[in-house]
Amino acid sequence: MKRFSFFLLSIAFLSGCKSFWNYHTVPPNNNLFANAGETQVTGTYGTGGMNAQAGFAVTKNFSLLGNYGGSLGADGYHSKEGEFGIGFNTSRENHKMLFGVSAGYGLGNNFFQDSGVTYKDFRGSFTKPFVMLTFGSASIGSGKIQADAAMSLKLNYITYNGFKQSSPNPADQTTFKAGTFYYEPYFSGSGGGKHVRFCYGMGFAFKNLNDAGKGMRIYPFHLNMGILIVIGRKYGQ
């Protein structure tokens, strides 16, 4: 119990220190598809704010993916971000466990401003190409309860153009540019009916060891929960 309490306190401490972080990542869109024509729509809320995801399987192997999310100002951190990409996963006709790879591009902006303060501690815009590898399931059983799970590794390169300010005086504003690779191991799962399920995800973000402690800072942990809607999946096969 003491260890679990310490874990919760650690999360609370990190969530309350967003002024120290230039970027808080959104949950990866790592869902896999069982057949052509399947659509998945997800809405979640978590440590990084609200997030909406959508995916459509154009064929049994190829899909289109979208992701939009951000923070509405919790703890002073504000952000908006969108991602779009294409995905490939192995066919459910031949494999119970699927392998997927996706690639895409993200862009957005963010800033940090404490309540009652008239200036932004930092603000900026960013772009972010990425690739992601995923192993997981796409259940097609005939039972009433369905569940899927996926594990991913996402590689990102983020370029950030920002401004820092230490007082209301405009002369205290400085510009900075930063770019870094960062990596995201991510686990997600869903459970419920054939069309509506509870979903959750948890991941970590970290930079190369030789970049730790310098350059832009990446918020290291994210946890989210919400609802997944699955349309067009062919069950009972």
Backbone as a ProteinNet text record, in pm:
[ID]
protein_1_A
[PRIMARY]
MKRFSFFLLSIAFLSGCKSFWNYHTVPPNNNLFANAGETQVTGTYGTGGMNAQAGFAVTKNFSLLGNYGGSLGADGYHSKEGEFGIGFNTSRENHKMLFGVSAGYGLGNNFFQDSGVTYKDFRGSFTKPFVMLTFGSASIGSGKIQADAAMSLKLNYITYNGFKQSSPNPADQTTFKAGTFYYEPYFSGSGGGKHVRFCYGMGFAFKNLNDAGKGMRIYPFHLNMGILIVIGRKYGQ
[TERTIARY]
82.7	0	87.2	198.2	286.7	347.3	386.8	445.1	343.4	217.8	113.8	85.3	81.3	58.2	171.3	295.7	409.1	398.3	351.6	333.7	231.7	119.5	16.9	68.4	143.7	199.9	300.4	376.7	473.7	404.3	292.1	215.6	159.6	105.5	50.3	157.5	276.5	386	424.5	438.5	475.2	367.2	239.7	130.2	126.6	174.2	173.7	296.3	386.2	511.5	520.2	408.2	411.5	482.5	503.5	577.8	722.4	769.9	906.4	917.8	805.3	807.6	759.8	835.9	797.3	691.5	681.3	588.7	532.7	403	333.6	270.3	316.5	272.6	127.9	62.4	-72.9	-65.3	-170.5	-166.3	-152.4	-66.9	-54.6	-183.1	-211.1	-324	-270.7	-282.9	-220	-320.3	-446	-544.6	-516.7	-546.7	-531.5	-668.7	-675.7	-803.5	-815.8	-937.9	-962	-997.4	-1056.7	-1102.2	-1120.3	-1127.7	-1152.8	-1288.4	-1295.4	-1419.7	-1443.3	-1355.7	-1371.7	-1334.1	-1412.8	-1388	-1379.2	-1282.6	-1270	-1262.8	-1340.8	-1341.9	-1324.5	-1231.5	-1198.6	-1200.2	-1255.9	-1249.1	-1197.6	-1089.3	-1030.3	-997.1	-974.1	-925.1	-815.1	-706.9	-597.9	-504.1	-380	-282.5	-247.1	-261.7	-231.4	-351.2	-468.5	-589.1	-684.4	-765.3	-863.2	-802.1	-850.7	-796.7	-904.4	-908.4	-1000	-918.4	-948.9	-879.1	-979.7	-938	-1021.4	-932.1	-983.2	-910.6	-1006.9	-969.6	-1053.2	-967.2	-1007.2	-933.6	-977.9	-893.8	-925.4	-926.9	-830.6	-826.3	-804.8	-789.2	-765.2	-626.9	-539.3	-404.1	-373.3	-432.9	-395.5	-507.2	-467.2	-564	-520	-617.4	-594.2	-619	-532.6	-536.5	-536.3	-611.6	-612.8	-617.8	-565.3	-552.6	-557.5	-643	-647	-668.1	-590	-605.4	-532.2	-537.4	-468.8	-524.9	-458.9	-497.3	-571.8	-676.5	-759.5	-711.4	-591.9	-537.6	-523.7	-537.2	-516.4	-374.7	-362.5	-232.1	-158.9	-230.9	-168.9	-116.8	-118.9	-64.7	-176.7	-157.1	-252.6	-186	-257.6	-198.6	-307.2	-273.2	-356.7	-264	-305.3	-218.3	-300.9	-259.4	-321.5	-217.4	-254.5	-169.3	-249.5	-185.3	-247.8	-142.4	-188.1	-92.1	-158.3	-75.7	-122.5	-65.8	-140.1	-97.2	-107.8	-29.4	-34.8	-38.7	-126.9	-119.4	-144.2	-85.9	-101.4	-248	-283.7	-423.3	-473.6	-592.4	-655.5	-697.3	-707.3	-743.2	-635.7	-511.8	-399.4	-333.9	-360.1	-289	-385.5	-377.8	-454.9	-388.1	-256.9	-182.3	-132.8	-153.5	-124.4	0.7	68	180.3	143.2	170.5	137.5	251.5	257.6	352.5	277.8	301.7	235.6	336.2	306.5	392.5	303.5	348.3	265.8	336.4	255.3	306.8	212.2	269.1	190	234.6	144.4	178.1	82	128.5	44.6	115.3	56.8	115.7	78	153.2	124	180.7	138	196.7	165.8	242.3	217.4	197.2	86.2	55.8	-12.6	52	-6.4	-130.6	-224	-345.2	-310.2	-365.7	-341.4	-218	-136.6	-14.7	-46	6.6	-28.6	61.9	165.1	254.7	267	307.4	325.3	469.1	486.2	619.5	693.7	625.5	678.5	561.3	586.7	486.9	561.8	495	561.7	476.6	529.3	465.1	564.1	512.1	599.2	546.7	636.8	603.2	666.5	607.9	652.6	624.4	718.6	704.7	729.8	668.2	683	664.6	716.8	688.9	659.2	577.6	538.2	522.5	572.3	557.4	461.2	370.9	267.5	246.7	232.8	187	57.5	-44.8	-169.1	-271.9	-395.7	-505.3	-619.2	-704.3	-828.5	-931.7	-1001.5	-1087.6	-1207.4	-1241.4	-1357.5	-1442.7	-1434.2	-1512.3	-1661.3	-1742.1	-1887.3	-1944.4	-1860.6	-1909.8	-1955.5	-2030.8	-2082.5	-1973.2	-1875.2	-1766.1	-1646.9	-1596.3	-1480.8	-1372.3	-1247.8	-1136.3	-1018.3	-946.7	-825.7	-716	-591.9	-478.2	-368.5	-285.5	-176.2	-58.6	62.4	185	259.3	305.3	366.8	496.5	578.7	695.8	691.9	682.1	669.7	797.1	852.1	970.9	929.2	959.5	921	1044.1	1035.2	1133.3	1055.6	1067.4	991	1081.2	1032.8	1100.6	1013.9	1070	993.1	1051.3	965.9	1003.4	929	1002.1	934.3	988.4	918.1	952.9	946.3	1043.1	1042.8	1034.7	965.5	951.5	951.1	1024.4	1037.7	968.2	908.3	835.9	741.3	650	560.8	633.2	757.7	834.4	869.1	825.6	857.5	1006.5	1088.6	1233.1	1288.1	1210	1253.7	1219.2	1165.5	1129.7	1248	1274.4	1379.8	1322.6	1380.4	1338.1	1431.3	1378.2	1462.4	1406.3	1494.8	1456.8	1515.9	1438.2	1484.3	1433.5	1512.2	1471.6	1533.4	1454.1	1505.5	1424.2	1490.4	1420.5	1367.1	1248.7	1205.1	1124.3	1118.4	1063.7	946.4	845.9	727.8	690.8	727.9	663.2	520.6	424.3	284.4	204.1	117.6	27.3	-116.2	-202.7	-344.3	-429.5	-552.6	-645.5	-788.5	-879.1	-1021.7	-1100.6	-1218.5	-1304.7	-1449.2	-1539.2	-1682.1	-1756.8	-1850.5	-1930.8	-1861.8	-1935.8	-1880.5	-1863.7	-1940.8	-1936.7	-1897	-1923.1	-1889.6	-1809.8	-1693.2	-1605.4	-1543.2	-1504.4	-1417.6	-1274.5	-1195.8	-1056.9	-964.3	-838.2	-738.2	-601.9	-509.3	-374.5	-276	-151.2	-46.1	85.6	163.4	290.1	392.1	514.7	625.5	696	753.6	828.4	967.5	1071	1206.8	1293.7	1395.7	1489.8	1613.1	1704.7	1833.2	1907.2	1986.1	2055.4	2149	2212.6	2304.6	2231.2	2096.3	2016.5	1944.5	1953.2	1883	1937.1	1845.2	1884.5	1920.2	1902.3	1931.2	1830.8	1824.6	1728.4	1586.2	1491.1	1350.9	1317.8	1220.6	1183.8	1053.5	1048.8	932.4	869.6	739.8	670.1	676.1	722.3	762.4	653.4	531.1	432	295.9	217.7	78.3	-10.7	-129.3	-230.6	-364.5	-444	-573.1	-676.1	-804.7	-917.7	-1033.4	-1118.8	-1231.6	-1316.6	-1376.1	-1470.6	-1421.4	-1431	-1397.5	-1523.6	-1548.6	-1659.7	-1602.2	-1647.6	-1601.3	-1718.2	-1700.5	-1805.4	-1749.9	-1827.7	-1787.9	-1698	-1671.4	-1589.2	-1675.8	-1622.9	-1693.8	-1661.5	-1760.9	-1743	-1791.2	-1754.3	-1801.4	-1726.5	-1604	-1527	-1424.9
-120.1	0	126.6	125.7	241.3	267.7	160.8	178.5	236.7	188.4	239.2	385.4	423.4	563.3	651.6	602.5	679.2	698.4	593.7	602.9	711.4	715	816.5	955.9	971.1	1101.1	1147.4	1053.3	1088.2	1141.5	1075.5	1122.3	1261.4	1283.2	1414	1521.6	1488.8	1585.7	1622.4	1522.7	1549.7	1630.1	1597.1	1669.3	1814.7	1843	1979.9	2058.8	2000.5	2067.3	2090.2	2111.1	2122.8	2248.6	2346.8	2465.3	2430.7	2315.1	2274	2198.5	2178.4	2096.4	2177.3	2172.1	2243.2	2168	2036.4	1959	1840.4	1821.7	1707.5	1628.2	1505.3	1427.5	1381.3	1359.7	1304.9	1153.2	1079	932.9	889	792.3	742.4	674.2	685.5	615.6	481.6	376.3	248.5	134.3	166	60.3	-17.9	-148.1	-237.1	-276.8	-319.7	-342.1	-486.1	-541.5	-681.6	-701.7	-601.6	-619.9	-485.5	-489.6	-368.1	-308.9	-176.6	-107.9	-84	-133.8	-112.3	30.7	90.4	224.8	220.9	291.2	303.4	451.2	488.3	625.4	619	698	693.7	833.8	847	971	941.2	1009.5	981.6	1111.5	1096.1	1206.5	1151	1228.6	1179.8	1289.6	1252.4	1346.6	1456	1427.6	1527.7	1607.5	1584.8	1655.5	1565.2	1624.9	1550.6	1509	1394.3	1343.8	1269.3	1288.7	1216.7	1151.6	1025.7	951.1	887.1	868.4	799.9	722.2	609.7	529.5	457	442	373.4	279.4	151.6	52.3	58.7	114.6	126.5	-11.7	-96.6	-236.6	-319.2	-451.1	-534.9	-510.5	-442	-416.2	-269	-178.6	-37	47.1	147.3	231.3	377.2	464.8	607.1	639.5	723.3	748.6	898.2	939.6	1079.1	1089.8	1199.6	1217.5	1367.1	1409	1550	1559.1	1644.2	1655.7	1774.6	1784.5	1893.1	1918.5	2008.8	2045.7	2177.9	2186.3	2306.6	2404.4	2381	2474.7	2419	2287.5	2227.9	2257.7	2307	2342.3	2448.4	2525.8	2633.1	2594.7	2465.9	2419.3	2414.8	2483.7	2487	2430.1	2346.7	2292.4	2249.8	2250.2	2195.5	2123.6	2003.1	1925.2	1832.2	1816.4	1721.8	1633.3	1509	1415.7	1348.9	1317.8	1234.8	1137.5	1019.4	920	808.3	715.4	595.3	475.5	364.5	246.8	120.6	22.6	-111	-211.5	-311.2	-423.8	-554.8	-662.2	-793.1	-834.3	-928.9	-967.7	-1053.6	-1024.1	-1104.5	-1241.4	-1256.3	-1385.3	-1490.2	-1446.9	-1540	-1539	-1437.8	-1425.1	-1379.7	-1443.8	-1397.4	-1275.7	-1279.2	-1162.8	-1085	-954.6	-871.4	-787.1	-756.7	-663.6	-544.1	-424.6	-303.9	-204.1	-125.1	-14.3	105.4	222.2	343.5	457.8	558.5	676.4	796.9	912.9	1031.4	1158	1260.3	1394.7	1464.1	1531.7	1606.2	1750.9	1838.5	1978.9	2038.3	2145.5	2207.3	2323.7	2370.1	2478.7	2463.1	2529.5	2521.6	2643	2661.1	2763.6	2729.9	2789.3	2773.9	2911.3	2925.8	3051.8	3022.6	3057.8	3038.2	3123.6	3074.6	3149.6	3282.2	3391.8	3523.6	3592.1	3524.5	3583.3	3638.2	3755.7	3823.6	3786.2	3708.9	3670.9	3518.3	3467.6	3324	3286.1	3185.6	3137.2	3089.2	3015.2	2981.1	2962.8	2977.9	2952.9	2916	2843.2	2805.7	2715.6	2682.3	2590.6	2480.5	2368.3	2254.3	2170.5	2094.4	1993.1	1861.7	1748.9	1620.6	1504.9	1469.3	1344	1224.9	1109.3	992.3	862.8	754.1	617.5	535.3	429	350.8	203.7	116.5	-27.8	-77.8	-171	-217.2	-367.1	-435.5	-573.7	-575.8	-649	-651.5	-742.8	-726.5	-813.5	-732.3	-802.6	-745.9	-857.8	-867.8	-982.6	-986.6	-1108.9	-1127.3	-1243.9	-1281.6	-1392.4	-1360.6	-1462.3	-1445.4	-1412.3	-1409.2	-1381.9	-1238.6	-1215.1	-1081.2	-986.7	-1041.6	-959.1	-968.5	-852.7	-844.8	-762.4	-796.9	-723.7	-726.8	-615.6	-605.2	-541.4	-565.6	-502.6	-482.1	-382	-352.5	-292.2	-325	-265.5	-201.2	-78	-1.8	62.3	93	177.8	284.9	409.1	522.2	605.7	633.9	717.4	851	960.5	1095	1183.3	1279.5	1387.9	1519.4	1590.3	1713.7	1835.6	1932.8	2061	2168.7	2244.4	2341.3	2480.7	2576	2717.5	2792.7	2844.5	2898	3029.9	3079.6	3203.4	3177.6	3231	3226.1	3367	3380.9	3512.8	3496.2	3582	3568.6	3679.9	3776.7	3884.7	3949.3	4039	4105.4	4197.4	4230.6	4319.6	4248.5	4301.4	4235.9	4218.7	4301.1	4288.6	4159.4	4098.4	3973.2	3851	3872.8	3762.1	3722	3594	3541.4	3431.9	3416.1	3311.2	3190.4	3073.9	2954.1	2855.8	2774.6	2667	2537.7	2431.5	2303.5	2191.6	2089.6	1971.6	1848.6	1741.8	1622.1	1500	1383.9	1256.7	1222.2	1162.7	1100.3	975.1	885.5	751.9	730.8	657.5	631.6	483.5	405.7	276.3	302.1	231.7	260.9	132.1	116.8	2.2	51.9	-10.7	25.6	-99.9	-86	-197.7	-148.9	-239.2	-206.8	-331.1	-310.7	-422.3	-378.6	-468.9	-436.8	-511.9	-443.7	-506.3	-505.2	-549.6	-554.9	-417	-320.6	-188.3	-76.2	-89.5	14.7	-48.6	11.3	-45.9	63.9	25.2	107.3	87.9	194.7	182.7	259.6	225.1	287.1	277.3	359.4	354.2	414.2	368.4	420.7	417.5	523.9	528.5	616.4	607.9	687.9	752.2	867.3	936.6	969	940.3	969.6	1001.1	1081.2	1120.5	1030.7	1052.6	984.5	1021.7	929.1	952.7	1073.3	1093.4	1207.2	1340.3	1336.3	1458.9	1486.3	1393.8	1411.6	1533.7	1613.7	1730.5	1852.9	1848	1966.3	1974.5	2091.7	2110.7	2116.5	2089.3	2094.1	1974.9	1994.7	1893.7	1827.2	1695.8	1616	1561.7	1585.3	1530.9	1377.5	1311.1	1171.2	1065.8	1100.2	996.5	1041.3	949.5	981.8	860	887.1	786.1	841.2	760.6	808.2	696.4	735.3	641.9	704.4	619.9	674.3	567	601.7	515.6	491.4	366.5	326.9	278.6	326.6	281.3	210	87.5	5.7	-16.7	20.2	6.7	-73.3	-168.4	-239.4	-358	-400.2	-520.3	-643.4	-744.4	-867.3	-971.9	-998.2	-1093.6	-1233.7	-1330.1	-1467.3	-1543.8	-1503.7	-1573.6	-1667.8
0	0	0	78	81.4	-55.1	-125.8	-259.2	-356	-348.6	-437	-407.8	-279.9	-243.3	-294.7	-284.8	-335.7	-486.1	-557.8	-702.9	-737.1	-667.2	-693.1	-661.7	-552.8	-519	-623.6	-679.8	-783.3	-906.5	-946.3	-1061.3	-1034.7	-915.7	-881.3	-885	-835.9	-836.4	-979.2	-1066.1	-1205	-1274.7	-1248.2	-1312.2	-1268.4	-1148.3	-1099	-1138.9	-1219.5	-1255.5	-1405.6	-1472.1	-1617.6	-1663.9	-1575.8	-1617	-1650.8	-1606.1	-1634.7	-1766.5	-1836.1	-1955.6	-2074.8	-2183.3	-2304.5	-2384.9	-2365	-2447.3	-2369.1	-2380.7	-2321	-2434.7	-2458.1	-2572.5	-2559.6	-2674.7	-2678.2	-2692	-2654	-2666.6	-2812.2	-2842.2	-2978.5	-3025.4	-3154	-3216.6	-3267.3	-3184.9	-3217.2	-3235.4	-3266	-3286.3	-3414.1	-3411.5	-3525.9	-3578.7	-3704.4	-3771.7	-3819.4	-3807	-3841.7	-3987.8	-4052.7	-4190	-4258.4	-4391.2	-4469.5	-4431.7	-4428.3	-4396	-4248.5	-4162.7	-4019	-3981.7	-3893.1	-3842.5	-3690.7	-3634	-3489.8	-3451.9	-3350.7	-3299.6	-3148	-3095.1	-2953.4	-2894.6	-2775.1	-2699.5	-2559.8	-2517.6	-2387.1	-2313.7	-2184.5	-2102.5	-2013.2	-1995.7	-1913.3	-1870.7	-1839	-1786.1	-1885.9	-2016.5	-2117.9	-2163	-2102.4	-2141.5	-2218.3	-2306.1	-2384.1	-2516.9	-2570	-2695.6	-2772.4	-2904.7	-2993.1	-3104.1	-3132.3	-3236.2	-3330.4	-3455.9	-3553.6	-3648.3	-3695.7	-3793.1	-3884	-4010.4	-4108.9	-4190.4	-4197.3	-4274.3	-4419.9	-4505.2	-4647.5	-4712.3	-4675.5	-4715.9	-4589.6	-4604.2	-4486.6	-4426.7	-4499.4	-4450.9	-4426.9	-4504.9	-4499.3	-4437.8	-4358.7	-4287.8	-4288.3	-4266.1	-4246.5	-4100.1	-4039.9	-3896.7	-3868.2	-3765.8	-3723.8	-3572.8	-3520.9	-3376.4	-3347	-3251.5	-3212.9	-3062.6	-2997.2	-2853.5	-2797.7	-2664.6	-2597.2	-2459.4	-2390.3	-2254.5	-2255.7	-2173.8	-2167.2	-2060.2	-2007	-1909	-1770.1	-1753.6	-1621.7	-1574.2	-1453	-1394.2	-1475.4	-1557.4	-1633.4	-1770.1	-1803.1	-1931.4	-2035.7	-2149.5	-2259.9	-2384.6	-2459.2	-2580.8	-2678.4	-2806.4	-2913.6	-3009.9	-3052	-3138.9	-3226.6	-3351.8	-3442.6	-3507.5	-3537.3	-3609.2	-3719.2	-3828.4	-3931.6	-3982.8	-4029.1	-4073.3	-4151.3	-4197.9	-4265.7	-4190.8	-4193.7	-4121.2	-4204.3	-4166.1	-4226	-4113.2	-4120.2	-4027.7	-4101.4	-4049.4	-4110.3	-4108.6	-4194.2	-4212.1	-4097.6	-4048.2	-3941.9	-3995	-4125.8	-4184.5	-4158.5	-4143.7	-4130.6	-3994	-3911.7	-3784.2	-3674.8	-3558.5	-3443.8	-3379.7	-3370.5	-3322.4	-3443.7	-3441.6	-3557.2	-3534.4	-3642.5	-3641.4	-3727.3	-3678.3	-3753.1	-3752.8	-3857.3	-3864.9	-3920.9	-3866.2	-3913.4	-3915.5	-3995.8	-4006.7	-4030.7	-3983.2	-4001.5	-3958.2	-3938.4	-3912	-3815.1	-3716.7	-3620.5	-3612	-3570.6	-3549.7	-3447.8	-3381.5	-3280.9	-3214.6	-3103.9	-3027	-2880.6	-2792.4	-2650	-2577.8	-2454.7	-2367.7	-2223.8	-2132.6	-1990	-1929.1	-1853	-1786.2	-1654.2	-1546.1	-1413.7	-1396.6	-1315.9	-1286.3	-1218.7	-1269.7	-1213.1	-1264.7	-1345.7	-1402.1	-1539.9	-1572.5	-1698.1	-1815.6	-1794	-1903.1	-1909	-2024.9	-2046.7	-2014.2	-1930.4	-1893.6	-2018.3	-2103.8	-2235.8	-2331.3	-2459.2	-2563.4	-2690.5	-2778.7	-2901.6	-2988.2	-3104.6	-3197.6	-3233.3	-3280.5	-3305.5	-3422.2	-3482.4	-3581.5	-3537.2	-3584.5	-3528.6	-3625.5	-3714.1	-3788.9	-3697	-3729.6	-3643.2	-3722.2	-3666.9	-3710.4	-3585.3	-3601.1	-3484.3	-3522.1	-3435.5	-3449.4	-3342.7	-3378.2	-3286.2	-3298.8	-3184.7	-3178.9	-3098.3	-3147.8	-3073.8	-3134.3	-3089.4	-3130.7	-3189	-3266.6	-3318.6	-3311	-3198.4	-3169.8	-3264.5	-3309.5	-3397.8	-3351.2	-3222.9	-3170.1	-3166	-3143.3	-3143.2	-3006.2	-2902.3	-2767.4	-2748.4	-2641.1	-2612.6	-2563.7	-2494.3	-2441	-2535.2	-2576.4	-2664.7	-2597.5	-2626.2	-2568.5	-2664.2	-2671.4	-2752.2	-2668.2	-2707.5	-2641.9	-2745.1	-2723	-2815.9	-2740.2	-2785.2	-2733.1	-2849.3	-2828.3	-2937	-2892.4	-2991.4	-2971.8	-3079.4	-3037.2	-3129.1	-3125.3	-3243	-3255.5	-3315.7	-3245.5	-3288.2	-3303.1	-3393.2	-3394.7	-3389.6	-3279.1	-3259.3	-3275.5	-3350.7	-3369.1	-3306.1	-3212.9	-3134.2	-3153.1	-3189.1	-3199.2	-3089.8	-2993	-2876.2	-2825.1	-2721.8	-2653.6	-2503.6	-2430.3	-2284.6	-2230.1	-2115.8	-2054.4	-1903.6	-1832.2	-1687.6	-1609.8	-1680.6	-1613.8	-1715.7	-1670.9	-1766.1	-1864.2	-1835.4	-1922.2	-2053.4	-2170	-2298.4	-2322	-2258.2	-2276.1	-2216.3	-2127.3	-2065.8	-2151.1	-2270	-2357.8	-2445.6	-2454.2	-2539.8	-2629.3	-2745.2	-2837	-2824.2	-2853.3	-2855.1	-2956.7	-3009.9	-3100.8	-3046.9	-3058.1	-3005.5	-3094.7	-3108.4	-3182.4	-3120	-3105.7	-3041.8	-3082.4	-3086	-3094.7	-2956.5	-2952.7	-2828.7	-2860.5	-2762	-2781.8	-2685.6	-2731.4	-2649	-2650.5	-2550.8	-2530.4	-2481.6	-2538.3	-2505.9	-2505.3	-2405	-2395.4	-2392.3	-2471.1	-2470.5	-2469	-2421.3	-2418.2	-2421.3	-2456.4	-2457.4	-2421.2	-2362.7	-2327.3	-2320.9	-2362.4	-2360.3	-2468.4	-2533.5	-2636.7	-2771.9	-2872.7	-3007.4	-3068.7	-3020.6	-3082.6	-2986.8	-2858.7	-2761.4	-2648	-2618.9	-2517.7	-2431.2	-2312.4	-2229	-2278.4	-2283.1	-2329.3	-2235.6	-2240.3	-2153.9	-2221.4	-2177.1	-2230	-2131.9	-2139.1	-2051.9	-2128.3	-2116.5	-2187.9	-2118.6	-2166.8	-2117.7	-2236.3	-2215	-2319.5	-2266.3	-2346.2	-2303	-2424.2	-2401.1	-2505.3	-2500.8	-2596.2	-2591.7	-2463.1	-2410.4	-2284.8	-2292.3	-2407.7	-2417.6	-2431.6	-2449.2	-2453.8	-2322.4	-2227.9	-2100.6	-2026.9	-1973.4	-1895.8	-1976.5	-2108.7	-2189.6	-2304	-2366.4	-2474.7	-2423.6	-2511.2	-2469.1	-2380.6	-2293.2	-2197.1	-2240.2	-2228.2	-2265.9	-2138.2	-2120.2	-2002.4	-2007.7	-1902.4	-1915.2	-1906	-1863.6	-1833.5	-1881.6	-1939.8	-1966.8	-1946.5	-1895.9	-1864.5	-1909.3	-1979.8	-2028.7	-2026.1	-2017.5	-2017.5	-2094.2	-2153	-2227.3	-2292.3	-2407.3	-2477.8	-2620.5	-2664.2	-2800.3	-2870.4	-2991.9	-3075.3	-3197.3	-3220.7	-3332.3	-3427.9	-3553.6	-3655.2	-3772.7	-3821.2	-3942.5	-3923	-3798.6	-3777.7	-3797.4	-3866.6	-3897.2	-3790.6	-3705	-3595.2	-3635.6	-3549.8	-3569.5	-3676	-3706.6	-3809.8	-3747.5
[MASK]
+++++++++++++++++++++++++++++++++++++++++++++++++++++++++++++++++++++++++++++++++++++++++++++++++++++++++++++++++++++++++++++++++++++++++++++++++++++++++++++++++++++++++++++++++++++++++++++++++++++++++++++++++++++++++++++++++++++++++++++

